[in-house]
Amino acid sequence: MRDNGPGFEEELIEKIYLQYEEEETHHGLINSYRRLKIEYPFLDLRIFNHKKGACVQFVVWRTIDGV
């Protein structure tokens, strides 16, 4: 997902990533990540700013044997 807004402050990106470790969070990105991770164990969440806004990616990796 990408937008053309002002992007995320670096402190906010860091705060979101730190919530990976917390047992309970009310942040929608982390909740979505955790739900997707159940179905797709090889999942990464990437949050970054690009030239014209912010970008959030859920990246699903496949193993070589396709499992």
N, C-alpha and C positions, 0 to 999 in steps of 0.2 A: 504494500500500500504506500502510496506516495502522494504528497500534496505540494502546493506551491506557497505555503505559509512561511512564517519566520523560522521554522525549525524548532528543535528542542534545545534547551539550555543543557550544557554538558553535565551540570549537577543533576538534572532530572534524569538524564540517560543513566548515569551512575546509580542513582537511587532506584530506578526500575530494575537494573541488573542485580542489585543487592537484594531485592525482594525474592529472587530465585530461592534463597536459602531460608526464608521465613516460612513457617508452617501455614500461617494464615495471612492472606493479603486481600485487599479489596480493589486491587488494580486490575482492570479489564485485560490488559495485555498479558499479564502473568497468569491470570485465570485461564485465558484462551490457550496460552502456551501449555499449561499443565494438562488441560483436557486433550489437546492434540497429541501431547507426548504419550498418553495412554495408548492411542491407536498407532502412532508413529514414533517408536522408541529412538530413532535416529533423527531427532529434530533439533534445529537451532533457531533461536530468536535473535535477530539482528536489528538494532535500532541505530540510526545514524542520520546525520544531516547531509544533504547534497547541495549542489549549487543553488537550487531554487526551492528549497524547503526541506521537509523531513521525509524519512523513509523507514518503514517497518517491514521486515521480511520474516516469514516463517519458512525455513528451508528444511525440506525433507530429504534425507540422504538414503540412498539404497546401498545395500551391501553388494559385493560382486556377484554373489549367487542369486541376487534378486529377492532375498528374504527381507 
